[in-house]
Protein backbone atom coordinates (compact mmCIF):
# COMPACT_ATOMS: atom_id res chain seq x y z
CA UNK A 1 0.00 0.00 0.00
CA UNK A 2 2.91 2.37 0.75
CA UNK A 3 4.19 2.35 -2.85
CA UNK A 4 0.66 2.53 -4.29
CA UNK A 5 -0.13 5.64 -2.24
CA UNK A 6 3.07 7.40 -3.32
CA UNK A 7 2.30 6.57 -6.97
CA UNK A 8 -1.25 7.93 -6.68
CA UNK A 9 -0.03 11.13 -5.03
CA UNK A 10 2.60 11.67 -7.74
CA UNK A 11 -0.16 11.36 -10.36
CA UNK A 12 -2.09 14.08 -8.49
CA UNK A 13 0.74 16.60 -8.64
CA UNK A 14 2.67 15.92 -5.42
CA UNK A 15 6.45 15.72 -5.51
CA UNK A 16 8.09 12.57 -4.17
CA UNK A 17 9.26 14.37 -1.01
CA UNK A 18 5.79 15.88 -0.42
CA UNK A 19 4.10 12.50 -0.84
CA UNK A 20 6.42 10.74 1.63
CA UNK A 21 6.18 13.67 4.08
CA UNK A 22 2.39 13.42 3.95
CA UNK A 23 2.39 9.63 4.50
CA UNK A 24 4.42 9.89 7.70
CA UNK A 25 1.45 11.74 9.28
CA UNK A 26 -0.94 8.86 8.54
CA UNK A 27 -1.46 5.94 10.89
CA UNK A 28 -0.34 2.74 9.21
CA UNK A 29 0.48 -0.87 10.09
CA UNK A 30 3.42 -0.73 7.70
CA UNK A 31 6.90 -1.40 9.12
CA UNK A 32 8.32 1.24 6.78
CA UNK A 33 9.30 4.54 8.40
CA UNK A 34 8.59 7.32 5.84
CA UNK A 35 10.78 9.77 7.79
CA UNK A 36 13.87 7.56 7.31
CA UNK A 37 13.19 7.40 3.55
CA UNK A 38 12.67 11.17 3.41
CA UNK A 39 15.99 11.84 5.18
CA UNK A 40 17.85 9.56 2.72
CA UNK A 41 16.20 11.25 -0.26
CA UNK A 42 17.17 14.68 1.08
CA UNK A 43 20.75 13.39 1.31
CA UNK A 44 20.69 12.73 -2.44
CA UNK A 45 20.18 8.94 -2.37
CA UNK A 46 17.85 7.70 -5.18
CA UNK A 47 14.58 6.06 -4.15
CA UNK A 48 15.53 2.67 -5.60
CA UNK A 49 18.74 2.64 -3.56
CA UNK A 50 16.89 3.70 -0.39
CA UNK A 51 14.40 0.84 -0.82
CA UNK A 52 17.22 -1.59 -1.55
CA UNK A 53 18.80 -0.67 1.79
CA UNK A 54 15.40 -1.30 3.42
CA UNK A 55 15.57 -4.89 2.06
CA UNK A 56 12.79 -4.36 -0.48
CA UNK A 57 12.14 -6.93 -3.20
CA UNK A 58 14.99 -6.84 -5.78
CA UNK A 59 12.55 -6.83 -8.68
CA UNK A 60 10.87 -3.69 -7.27
CA UNK A 61 14.25 -1.96 -6.85
CA UNK A 62 15.24 -2.81 -10.43
CA UNK A 63 11.88 -1.60 -11.73
CA UNK A 64 12.26 1.73 -9.91
CA UNK A 65 15.85 2.03 -11.20
CA UNK A 66 14.59 1.89 -14.79
CA UNK A 67 11.66 4.18 -13.91
CA UNK A 68 14.21 6.74 -12.72
CA UNK A 69 15.60 6.67 -16.28
CA UNK A 70 12.40 6.70 -18.36
CA UNK A 71 10.48 9.02 -16.01
CA UNK A 72 7.29 6.98 -15.43
CA UNK A 73 7.89 6.77 -11.69
CA UNK A 74 4.25 7.04 -10.58
CA UNK A 75 3.23 4.14 -12.83
CA UNK A 76 6.21 2.04 -11.67
CA UNK A 77 5.41 2.72 -7.99
CA UNK A 78 1.77 1.67 -8.41
CA UNK A 79 2.70 -1.44 -10.35
CA UNK A 80 5.37 -2.34 -7.79
CA UNK A 81 2.84 -1.94 -4.98
CA UNK A 82 0.38 -4.17 -6.85
CA UNK A 83 3.12 -6.75 -7.47
CA UNK A 84 4.07 -6.87 -3.76
CA UNK A 85 0.41 -7.18 -2.71
CA UNK A 86 -0.11 -10.01 -5.23
CA UNK A 87 3.08 -11.73 -4.09
CA UNK A 88 1.94 -11.56 -0.45
CA UNK A 89 -1.51 -12.87 -1.40
CA UNK A 90 0.01 -15.84 -3.28
CA UNK A 91 2.28 -16.64 -0.31
CA UNK A 92 -0.69 -16.58 2.10
CA UNK A 93 -2.74 -18.75 -0.29
CA UNK A 94 0.12 -21.26 -0.55
CA UNK A 95 0.48 -21.39 3.24
CA UNK A 96 -3.25 -22.00 3.68
CA UNK A 97 -3.11 -24.67 0.98
CA UNK A 98 -0.41 -26.65 2.82
CA UNK A 99 -1.52 -25.84 6.38
CA UNK A 100 -4.33 -28.42 6.67
CA UNK A 101 -2.50 -31.29 4.91
CA UNK A 102 0.61 -30.71 7.03
CA UNK A 103 -1.52 -30.84 10.18
CA UNK A 104 -3.05 -34.12 9.02
CA UNK A 105 0.40 -35.55 8.26
CA UNK A 106 1.55 -34.58 11.75
CA UNK A 107 -1.50 -36.28 13.32
CA UNK A 108 -0.95 -39.39 11.18
CA UNK A 109 2.69 -39.54 12.28
CA UNK A 110 1.50 -39.33 15.89
CA UNK A 111 -1.03 -42.14 15.29
CA UNK A 112 1.65 -44.29 13.63
CA UNK A 113 3.88 -43.80 16.67
CA UNK A 114 1.06 -44.92 18.97
CA UNK A 115 0.40 -47.96 16.80
CA UNK A 116 4.10 -48.85 16.81
CA UNK A 117 4.43 -48.53 20.59
CA UNK A 118 1.13 -50.11 21.72
CA UNK A 119 -0.73 -52.01 18.99
CA UNK A 120 2.17 -53.61 17.12
CA UNK A 121 3.67 -55.40 20.19
CA UNK A 122 0.22 -56.85 20.90
CA UNK A 123 -0.06 -58.21 17.35
CA UNK A 124 3.41 -59.76 17.52
CA UNK A 125 2.63 -61.35 20.90
CA UNK A 126 -0.63 -62.74 19.55
CA UNK A 127 1.07 -64.14 16.43
CA UNK A 128 3.75 -65.89 18.47
CA UNK A 129 1.21 -67.36 20.94
CA UNK A 130 -0.89 -68.78 18.08
CA UNK A 131 2.13 -69.83 16.02
CA UNK A 132 0.66 -67.81 13.14
CA UNK A 133 2.72 -66.76 10.10
CA UNK A 134 1.35 -63.48 8.57
CA UNK A 135 1.07 -63.11 4.80
CA UNK A 136 3.50 -60.99 2.77
CA UNK A 137 1.09 -58.00 2.63
CA UNK A 138 0.55 -57.98 6.38
CA UNK A 139 4.28 -58.46 7.04
CA UNK A 140 5.06 -55.56 4.72
CA UNK A 141 2.56 -53.24 6.47
CA UNK A 142 3.84 -54.23 9.91
CA UNK A 143 7.44 -53.67 8.79
CA UNK A 144 6.48 -50.30 7.34
CA UNK A 145 4.81 -49.30 10.58
CA UNK A 146 7.73 -50.54 12.69
CA UNK A 147 10.38 -48.72 10.63
CA UNK A 148 8.34 -45.66 9.60
CA UNK A 149 10.55 -43.23 11.53
CA UNK A 150 13.70 -44.65 9.95
CA UNK A 151 12.23 -44.39 6.43
CA UNK A 152 11.08 -40.81 7.02
CA UNK A 153 14.53 -39.89 8.36
CA UNK A 154 16.21 -41.44 5.29
CA UNK A 155 13.87 -39.54 2.95
CA UNK A 156 14.60 -36.29 4.82
CA UNK A 157 18.38 -36.86 4.65
CA UNK A 158 18.11 -37.66 0.93
CA UNK A 159 16.15 -34.44 0.26
CA UNK A 160 18.72 -32.38 2.23
CA UNK A 161 21.67 -33.98 0.39
CA UNK A 162 20.09 -33.47 -3.06
CA UNK A 163 19.17 -29.87 -2.19
CA UNK A 164 22.71 -29.14 -0.99
CA UNK A 165 24.21 -30.69 -4.14
CA UNK A 166 21.92 -28.58 -6.36
CA UNK A 167 22.84 -25.48 -4.36
CA UNK A 168 26.58 -26.11 -4.86
CA UNK A 169 26.04 -26.79 -8.57
CA UNK A 170 23.90 -23.67 -8.89
CA UNK A 171 26.46 -21.50 -7.12
CA UNK A 172 29.21 -22.28 -9.63
CA UNK A 173 27.13 -21.15 -12.61
CA UNK A 174 26.82 -17.57 -13.88
CA UNK A 175 23.33 -15.96 -13.96
CA UNK A 176 22.64 -16.92 -17.59
CA UNK A 177 23.67 -20.54 -17.00
CA UNK A 178 21.40 -20.61 -13.94
CA UNK A 179 18.48 -19.26 -15.98
CA UNK A 180 19.05 -21.85 -18.71
CA UNK A 181 19.27 -24.60 -16.07
CA UNK A 182 15.96 -23.50 -14.48
CA UNK A 183 14.35 -23.61 -17.94
CA UNK A 184 15.05 -27.35 -18.10
CA UNK A 185 12.96 -28.03 -14.97
CA UNK A 186 9.53 -29.46 -15.94
CA UNK A 187 6.51 -27.24 -15.14
CA UNK A 188 8.78 -24.43 -13.83
CA UNK A 189 10.31 -23.37 -17.15
CA UNK A 190 7.06 -21.89 -18.56
CA UNK A 191 6.55 -19.55 -15.57
CA UNK A 192 10.21 -18.55 -15.40
CA UNK A 193 10.37 -17.67 -19.12
CA UNK A 194 7.22 -15.56 -18.84
CA UNK A 195 8.48 -13.85 -15.67
CA UNK A 196 11.81 -12.76 -17.26
CA UNK A 197 10.23 -11.87 -20.61
CA UNK A 198 7.54 -9.77 -18.94
CA UNK A 199 10.08 -7.77 -16.93
CA UNK A 200 12.31 -7.05 -19.94
CA UNK A 201 9.41 -6.25 -22.30
CA UNK A 202 7.82 -3.78 -19.88
CA UNK A 203 11.02 -1.90 -18.99
CA UNK A 204 12.31 -1.80 -22.56
CA UNK A 205 8.97 -0.51 -23.86
CA UNK A 206 9.04 2.41 -21.39
CA UNK A 207 12.69 3.22 -22.15
CA UNK A 208 12.09 3.09 -25.93
CA UNK A 209 9.05 5.36 -25.50
CA UNK A 210 11.31 7.72 -23.53
CA UNK A 211 13.53 8.11 -26.61
CA UNK A 212 16.44 5.89 -25.51
CA UNK A 213 18.26 3.80 -28.12
CA UNK A 214 18.92 0.08 -27.70
CA UNK A 215 22.59 0.76 -26.91
CA UNK A 216 21.64 3.31 -24.23
CA UNK A 217 19.20 0.82 -22.68
CA UNK A 218 21.93 -1.83 -22.57
CA UNK A 219 24.24 0.68 -20.86
CA UNK A 220 21.55 1.31 -18.20
CA UNK A 221 21.07 -2.42 -17.68
CA UNK A 222 24.82 -2.76 -17.13
CA UNK A 223 24.88 -0.13 -14.38
CA UNK A 224 22.16 -1.64 -12.15
CA UNK A 225 23.24 -4.18 -9.49
CA UNK A 226 19.86 -5.43 -8.24
CA UNK A 227 19.42 -8.30 -10.70
CA UNK A 228 22.66 -9.97 -11.88
CA UNK A 229 20.78 -11.75 -14.68
CA UNK A 230 19.75 -8.41 -16.24
CA UNK A 231 23.38 -7.29 -16.18
CA UNK A 232 24.52 -10.51 -17.89
CA UNK A 233 21.76 -10.20 -20.50
CA UNK A 234 22.98 -6.69 -21.37
CA UNK A 235 26.57 -7.93 -21.70
CA UNK A 236 25.52 -10.87 -23.93
CA UNK A 237 23.29 -8.76 -26.22
CA UNK A 238 25.96 -6.07 -26.59
CA UNK A 239 28.50 -8.72 -27.59
CA UNK A 240 26.12 -10.16 -30.21
CA UNK A 241 25.39 -6.69 -31.61
CA UNK A 242 29.13 -6.09 -32.06
CA UNK A 243 29.29 -9.24 -34.20
CA UNK A 244 26.66 -7.70 -36.50
CA UNK A 245 23.55 -9.53 -35.31
CA UNK A 246 20.24 -7.68 -35.07
CA UNK A 247 18.60 -7.02 -31.69
CA UNK A 248 16.01 -9.78 -32.22
CA UNK A 249 18.72 -12.27 -33.33
CA UNK A 250 20.72 -11.46 -30.19
CA UNK A 251 17.63 -12.12 -28.06
CA UNK A 252 16.95 -15.44 -29.81
CA UNK A 253 20.29 -16.74 -28.49
CA UNK A 254 18.98 -16.41 -24.92
CA UNK A 255 17.18 -19.73 -24.46
CA UNK A 256 15.40 -18.70 -21.25
CA UNK A 257 13.23 -16.08 -23.00
CA UNK A 258 9.71 -16.82 -24.20
CA UNK A 259 9.59 -17.56 -27.95
CA UNK A 260 6.66 -15.17 -28.35
CA UNK A 261 8.87 -12.40 -26.95
CA UNK A 262 11.35 -13.00 -29.80
CA UNK A 263 8.54 -13.07 -32.38
CA UNK A 264 7.09 -9.78 -31.09
CA UNK A 265 10.55 -8.18 -31.17
CA UNK A 266 11.10 -9.22 -34.81
CA UNK A 267 7.64 -7.91 -35.77
CA UNK A 268 8.17 -4.64 -33.88
CA UNK A 269 11.54 -4.05 -35.55
CA UNK A 270 9.94 -4.46 -38.99
CA UNK A 271 7.02 -2.06 -38.49
CA UNK A 272 8.85 0.44 -36.26
CA UNK A 273 6.48 0.05 -33.28
CA UNK A 274 8.64 -2.08 -31.03
CA UNK A 275 7.93 0.05 -27.93
CA UNK A 276 4.13 -0.28 -28.21
CA UNK A 277 4.19 -3.97 -29.06
CA UNK A 278 6.49 -4.79 -26.15
CA UNK A 279 4.14 -2.95 -23.80
CA UNK A 280 1.11 -4.93 -25.01
CA UNK A 281 3.10 -8.16 -24.80
CA UNK A 282 4.10 -7.42 -21.16
CA UNK A 283 0.39 -7.06 -20.27
CA UNK A 284 -0.32 -10.35 -22.03
CA UNK A 285 2.42 -12.01 -19.91
CA UNK A 286 0.82 -10.76 -16.68
CA UNK A 287 -2.55 -12.30 -17.63
CA UNK A 288 -0.88 -15.56 -18.63
CA UNK A 289 1.04 -15.76 -15.36
CA UNK A 290 -2.05 -15.04 -13.24
CA UNK A 291 -4.09 -17.69 -15.06
CA UNK A 292 -1.34 -20.32 -14.74
CA UNK A 293 -0.72 -19.60 -11.03
CA UNK A 294 -4.45 -19.95 -10.29
CA UNK A 295 -4.45 -23.23 -12.20
CA UNK A 296 -1.55 -24.49 -10.05
CA UNK A 297 -3.45 -23.64 -6.85
CA UNK A 298 -6.53 -25.47 -8.15
CA UNK A 299 -4.40 -28.50 -9.07
CA UNK A 300 -2.33 -28.69 -5.88
CA UNK A 301 -5.28 -28.96 -3.49
CA UNK A 302 -6.75 -32.24 -4.83
CA UNK A 303 -3.22 -33.73 -5.15
CA UNK A 304 -2.53 -32.96 -1.49
CA UNK A 305 -5.82 -34.50 -0.37
CA UNK A 306 -5.27 -37.63 -2.51
CA UNK A 307 -1.86 -38.03 -0.84
CA UNK A 308 -3.42 -37.62 2.61
CA UNK A 309 -6.16 -40.08 1.66
CA UNK A 310 -3.57 -42.72 0.67
CA UNK A 311 -1.80 -42.25 4.03
CA UNK A 312 -5.08 -42.60 5.97
CA UNK A 313 -6.01 -45.78 4.04
CA UNK A 314 -2.53 -47.20 4.69
CA UNK A 315 -2.94 -46.65 8.44
CA UNK A 316 -6.37 -48.31 8.42
CA UNK A 317 -5.05 -51.26 6.42
CA UNK A 318 -2.13 -51.71 8.81
CA UNK A 319 -4.69 -52.10 11.63
CA UNK A 320 -7.47 -54.04 9.91
CA UNK A 321 -5.58 -56.46 7.64
CA UNK A 322 -3.84 -58.33 10.49
CA UNK A 323 -7.21 -58.65 12.24
CA UNK A 324 -8.89 -60.07 9.13
CA UNK A 325 -5.95 -62.43 8.57
CA UNK A 326 -6.30 -63.68 12.12
CA UNK A 327 -10.05 -64.25 11.75
CA UNK A 328 -9.51 -66.20 8.51
CA UNK A 329 -6.90 -68.42 10.12
CA UNK A 330 -9.17 -69.44 13.01
C-alpha positions in Angstrom: 0.0 0.0 0.0 2.9 2.4 0.7 4.2 2.4 -2.8 0.7 2.5 -4.3 -0.1 5.6 -2.2 3.1 7.4 -3.3 2.3 6.6 -7.0 -1.3 7.9 -6.7 0.0 11.1 -5.0 2.6 11.7 -7.7 -0.2 11.4 -10.4 -2.1 14.1 -8.5 0.7 16.6 -8.6 2.7 15.9 -5.4 6.4 15.7 -5.5 8.1 12.6 -4.2 9.3 14.4 -1.0 5.8 15.9 -0.4 4.1 12.5 -0.8 6.4 10.7 1.6 6.2 13.7 4.1 2.4 13.4 4.0 2.4 9.6 4.5 4.4 9.9 7.7 1.4 11.7 9.3 -0.9 8.9 8.5 -1.5 5.9 10.9 -0.3 2.7 9.2 0.5 -0.9 10.1 3.4 -0.7 7.7 6.9 -1.4 9.1 8.3 1.2 6.8 9.3 4.5 8.4 8.6 7.3 5.8 10.8 9.8 7.8 13.9 7.6 7.3 13.2 7.4 3.6 12.7 11.2 3.4 16.0 11.8 5.2 17.8 9.6 2.7 16.2 11.2 -0.3 17.2 14.7 1.1 20.7 13.4 1.3 20.7 12.7 -2.4 20.2 8.9 -2.4 17.9 7.7 -5.2 14.6 6.1 -4.2 15.5 2.7 -5.6 18.7 2.6 -3.6 16.9 3.7 -0.4 14.4 0.8 -0.8 17.2 -1.6 -1.6 18.8 -0.7 1.8 15.4 -1.3 3.4 15.6 -4.9 2.1 12.8 -4.4 -0.5 12.1 -6.9 -3.2 15.0 -6.8 -5.8 12.5 -6.8 -8.7 10.9 -3.7 -7.3 14.2 -2.0 -6.8 15.2 -2.8 -10.4 11.9 -1.6 -11.7 12.3 1.7 -9.9 15.8 2.0 -11.2 14.6 1.9 -14.8 11.7 4.2 -13.9 14.2 6.7 -12.7 15.6 6.7 -16.3 12.4 6.7 -18.4 10.5 9.0 -16.0 7.3 7.0 -15.4 7.9 6.8 -11.7 4.3 7.0 -10.6 3.2 4.1 -12.8 6.2 2.0 -11.7 5.4 2.7 -8.0 1.8 1.7 -8.4 2.7 -1.4 -10.4 5.4 -2.3 -7.8 2.8 -1.9 -5.0 0.4 -4.2 -6.8 3.1 -6.8 -7.5 4.1 -6.9 -3.8 0.4 -7.2 -2.7 -0.1 -10.0 -5.2 3.1 -11.7 -4.1 1.9 -11.6 -0.4 -1.5 -12.9 -1.4 0.0 -15.8 -3.3 2.3 -16.6 -0.3 -0.7 -16.6 2.1 -2.7 -18.7 -0.3 0.1 -21.3 -0.5 0.5 -21.4 3.2 -3.3 -22.0 3.7 -3.1 -24.7 1.0 -0.4 -26.7 2.8 -1.5 -25.8 6.4 -4.3 -28.4 6.7 -2.5 -31.3 4.9 0.6 -30.7 7.0 -1.5 -30.8 10.2 -3.0 -34.1 9.0 0.4 -35.6 8.3 1.6 -34.6 11.8 -1.5 -36.3 13.3 -1.0 -39.4 11.2 2.7 -39.5 12.3 1.5 -39.3 15.9 -1.0 -42.1 15.3 1.7 -44.3 13.6 3.9 -43.8 16.7 1.1 -44.9 19.0 0.4 -48.0 16.8 4.1 -48.8 16.8 4.4 -48.5 20.6 1.1 -50.1 21.7 -0.7 -52.0 19.0 2.2 -53.6 17.1 3.7 -55.4 20.2 0.2 -56.8 20.9 -0.1 -58.2 17.3 3.4 -59.8 17.5 2.6 -61.3 20.9 -0.6 -62.7 19.5 1.1 -64.1 16.4 3.8 -65.9 18.5 1.2 -67.4 20.9 -0.9 -68.8 18.1 2.1 -69.8 16.0 0.7 -67.8 13.1 2.7 -66.8 10.1 1.3 -63.5 8.6 1.1 -63.1 4.8 3.5 -61.0 2.8 1.1 -58.0 2.6 0.5 -58.0 6.4 4.3 -58.5 7.0 5.1 -55.6 4.7 2.6 -53.2 6.5 3.8 -54.2 9.9 7.4 -53.7 8.8 6.5 -50.3 7.3 4.8 -49.3 10.6 7.7 -50.5 12.7 10.4 -48.7 10.6 8.3 -45.7 9.6 10.5 -43.2 11.5 13.7 -44.6 9.9 12.2 -44.4 6.4 11.1 -40.8 7.0 14.5 -39.9 8.4 16.2 -41.4 5.3 13.9 -39.5 2.9 14.6 -36.3 4.8 18.4 -36.9 4.7 18.1 -37.7 0.9 16.2 -34.4 0.3 18.7 -32.4 2.2 21.7 -34.0 0.4 20.1 -33.5 -3.1 19.2 -29.9 -2.2 22.7 -29.1 -1.0 24.2 -30.7 -4.1 21.9 -28.6 -6.4 22.8 -25.5 -4.4 26.6 -26.1 -4.9 26.0 -26.8 -8.6 23.9 -23.7 -8.9 26.5 -21.5 -7.1 29.2 -22.3 -9.6 27.1 -21.1 -12.6 26.8 -17.6 -13.9 23.3 -16.0 -14.0 22.6 -16.9 -17.6 23.7 -20.5 -17.0 21.4 -20.6 -13.9 18.5 -19.3 -16.0 19.1 -21.9 -18.7 19.3 -24.6 -16.1 16.0 -23.5 -14.5 14.4 -23.6 -17.9 15.0 -27.4 -18.1 13.0 -28.0 -15.0 9.5 -29.5 -15.9 6.5 -27.2 -15.1 8.8 -24.4 -13.8 10.3 -23.4 -17.2 7.1 -21.9 -18.6 6.6 -19.6 -15.6 10.2 -18.5 -15.4 10.4 -17.7 -19.1 7.2 -15.6 -18.8 8.5 -13.8 -15.7 11.8 -12.8 -17.3 10.2 -11.9 -20.6 7.5 -9.8 -18.9 10.1 -7.8 -16.9 12.3 -7.0 -19.9 9.4 -6.2 -22.3 7.8 -3.8 -19.9 11.0 -1.9 -19.0 12.3 -1.8 -22.6 9.0 -0.5 -23.9 9.0 2.4 -21.4 12.7 3.2 -22.2 12.1 3.1 -25.9 9.1 5.4 -25.5 11.3 7.7 -23.5 13.5 8.1 -26.6 16.4 5.9 -25.5 18.3 3.8 -28.1 18.9 0.1 -27.7 22.6 0.8 -26.9 21.6 3.3 -24.2 19.2 0.8 -22.7 21.9 -1.8 -22.6 24.2 0.7 -20.9 21.5 1.3 -18.2 21.1 -2.4 -17.7 24.8 -2.8 -17.1 24.9 -0.1 -14.4 22.2 -1.6 -12.1 23.2 -4.2 -9.5 19.9 -5.4 -8.2 19.4 -8.3 -10.7 22.7 -10.0 -11.9 20.8 -11.8 -14.7 19.8 -8.4 -16.2 23.4 -7.3 -16.2 24.5 -10.5 -17.9 21.8 -10.2 -20.5 23.0 -6.7 -21.4 26.6 -7.9 -21.7 25.5 -10.9 -23.9 23.3 -8.8 -26.2 26.0 -6.1 -26.6 28.5 -8.7 -27.6 26.1 -10.2 -30.2 25.4 -6.7 -31.6 29.1 -6.1 -32.1 29.3 -9.2 -34.2 26.7 -7.7 -36.5 23.6 -9.5 -35.3 20.2 -7.7 -35.1 18.6 -7.0 -31.7 16.0 -9.8 -32.2 18.7 -12.3 -33.3 20.7 -11.5 -30.2 17.6 -12.1 -28.1 17.0 -15.4 -29.8 20.3 -16.7 -28.5 19.0 -16.4 -24.9 17.2 -19.7 -24.5 15.4 -18.7 -21.3 13.2 -16.1 -23.0 9.7 -16.8 -24.2 9.6 -17.6 -27.9 6.7 -15.2 -28.4 8.9 -12.4 -27.0 11.4 -13.0 -29.8 8.5 -13.1 -32.4 7.1 -9.8 -31.1 10.5 -8.2 -31.2 11.1 -9.2 -34.8 7.6 -7.9 -35.8 8.2 -4.6 -33.9 11.5 -4.0 -35.6 9.9 -4.5 -39.0 7.0 -2.1 -38.5 8.8 0.4 -36.3 6.5 0.0 -33.3 8.6 -2.1 -31.0 7.9 0.0 -27.9 4.1 -0.3 -28.2 4.2 -4.0 -29.1 6.5 -4.8 -26.2 4.1 -2.9 -23.8 1.1 -4.9 -25.0 3.1 -8.2 -24.8 4.1 -7.4 -21.2 0.4 -7.1 -20.3 -0.3 -10.3 -22.0 2.4 -12.0 -19.9 0.8 -10.8 -16.7 -2.5 -12.3 -17.6 -0.9 -15.6 -18.6 1.0 -15.8 -15.4 -2.0 -15.0 -13.2 -4.1 -17.7 -15.1 -1.3 -20.3 -14.7 -0.7 -19.6 -11.0 -4.4 -19.9 -10.3 -4.4 -23.2 -12.2 -1.5 -24.5 -10.0 -3.4 -23.6 -6.8 -6.5 -25.5 -8.1 -4.4 -28.5 -9.1 -2.3 -28.7 -5.9 -5.3 -29.0 -3.5 -6.7 -32.2 -4.8 -3.2 -33.7 -5.2 -2.5 -33.0 -1.5 -5.8 -34.5 -0.4 -5.3 -37.6 -2.5 -1.9 -38.0 -0.8 -3.4 -37.6 2.6 -6.2 -40.1 1.7 -3.6 -42.7 0.7 -1.8 -42.2 4.0 -5.1 -42.6 6.0 -6.0 -45.8 4.0 -2.5 -47.2 4.7 -2.9 -46.7 8.4 -6.4 -48.3 8.4 -5.0 -51.3 6.4 -2.1 -51.7 8.8 -4.7 -52.1 11.6 -7.5 -54.0 9.9 -5.6 -56.5 7.6 -3.8 -58.3 10.5 -7.2 -58.7 12.2 -8.9 -60.1 9.1 -5.9 -62.4 8.6 -6.3 -63.7 12.1 -10.1 -64.3 11.8 -9.5 -66.2 8.5 -6.9 -68.4 10.1 -9.2 -69.4 13.0 
